Amino acid sequence: MNQVQLHSKPQKSKTHINGVENLIRQMLKKQRAPFMIIRRCVLERQYRRFRKCLPEVTPYYAIKANPHPSIVKTFVKLGANFDVASAAEMKQVIRLGASPGKVIFANTIKTEADIITARRRRVRLMTFDNEPELYKIAKQYPKAHVLVRIKVANEGSVIELSLKFGADPEHAFFLLKKAKALGLKPMGVSFHVGSQSTNVENYLQAIEISAGIFKEAKKSGMPLKILDIGGGFPIQHFDNEIGINFERMASQIRHQMKALFDRNVKFMAEPGRFLVGPAGILVTQVIGRTFRNNKNYYYLNEGIYGAFSGMVFDHCKYEFKTLRRGQKFLSALAGPTCDSFDTLAMNEEVPELYVGDVVYVKNIGAYSTASATMGFNGFPPAKIVMV
Ligand SMILES: Cc1ncc(COP(=O)(O)O)c(C=O)c1O
């Protein structure tokens, strides 16, 4: 997140903070930092929130956000569907209990080997955004059901996905006709407004463009059945952040879908961050400190190469919190590796910290451990602990 707006008044109550800090203290009795706490109750809460706000939309959890088996199992138990990006993810969700009919292979560029796996595992629904991909699918999985992914506005989204994916909406119907001519089953349209999309207009516009494609297809005697509104649903990373209101966004999205689509159209989505981000609390410890450039530098036992990898790949900023109270000073926070790039913050307001003190970050369950390196410099990423 590049720009964070702040309220003058904190939104979270003291009891909430104490609850999180008490949990961290309890965990520290059994676990050595660094570790990532994933709260099942928050996964459940986010899933139910999504279902409640968008009851007509079936959520397919995008496991790329966090593929930890216990997280996947939690969503299997909740009855979720899954979005996978590769054969490896596909095999994983099926092994953990997802039925193949509840899985979408939502990567528009797939290897032939992965398409073969989809056929063998009976994962029939997949996305595409170009003609050469259709030839590959038709060759390896002639009965596949396909959604054409279109390029839509990613205005204001932290991660712009339309830079790399999505057919021109004007070509969408042609591509769907081509799919049909090749023997595949054209099912509908998908899009992704970009990750951490706080701008509801992206969704509203994309839904309207998709409705145009559905109309064109219906007129030509090829009615479509599925609209996949992708992921992108934003979360709050900072306690006092404003401008994110999922409930309001969802109500506008729902209204737009109802206004523009026939009743028999099925809606689905591929939320990743929204379902898993708020469940994660990363707990690290200070392993060293020094005074340089007129400020305290605190070295933590987790860094950019570990669970803070989202600061690079997800362009994410986090709120660093401490269990210690007291006057705050502008300080630097860095990870444990021998790389200066492994610096987390140059001007973070924290109390004076000592070796062994805890620094923790909330709302860091998505695109964090998932993109960490295996153990650069010999430091393995924080392990996940489910509570
Ligand atoms: C195809 C696809 N679906 C879903 C997602 C999940 O997006 P988000 O975590 O923003 O909900 C992504 C993220 O990159 C994606 O590429």
The ligand as an SDF file (V2000), in Angstrom:
LIG
                    3D

 16 16  0  0  0  0  0  0  0  0999 V2000
   -5.9320  -14.8150  -11.0670 C   0  0  0  0  0  0  0  0  0  0  0  0
   -5.9310  -14.3110   -9.6720 C   0  0  0  0  0  0  0  0  0  0  0  0
   -7.0160  -14.5560   -8.9100 N   0  0  0  0  0  0  0  0  0  0  0  0
   -7.0830  -14.1430   -7.6300 C   0  0  0  0  0  0  0  0  0  0  0  0
   -6.0310  -13.4710   -7.0500 C   0  0  0  0  0  0  0  0  0  0  0  0
   -6.1510  -13.0560   -5.6230 C   0  0  0  0  0  0  0  0  0  0  0  0
   -6.2230  -11.6790   -5.5220 O   0  0  0  0  0  0  0  0  0  0  0  0
   -6.4410  -10.9550   -4.1360 P   0  0  0  0  0  0  0  0  0  0  0  0
   -5.5000  -11.5390   -3.1670 O   0  0  0  0  0  0  0  0  0  0  0  0
   -6.1950   -9.5310   -4.4260 O   0  0  0  0  0  0  0  0  0  0  0  0
   -7.8800  -11.1810   -3.7230 O   0  0  0  0  0  0  0  0  0  0  0  0
   -4.8870  -13.1590   -7.8090 C   0  0  0  0  0  0  0  0  0  0  0  0
   -3.7840  -12.4160   -7.2250 C   0  0  0  0  0  0  0  0  0  0  0  0
   -2.7500  -12.1750   -7.8080 O   0  0  0  0  0  0  0  0  0  0  0  0
   -4.8460  -13.6010   -9.1550 C   0  0  0  0  0  0  0  0  0  0  0  0
   -3.7700  -13.3700   -9.9240 O   0  0  0  0  0  0  0  0  0  0  0  0
  1  2  1  0
  2  3  1  0
  2 15  2  0
  3  4  2  0
  4  5  1  0
  5  6  1  0
  5 12  2  0
  6  7  1  0
  7  8  1  0
  8  9  2  0
  8 10  1  0
  8 11  1  0
 12 13  1  0
 12 15  1  0
 13 14  2  0
 15 16  1  0
M  END
$$$$
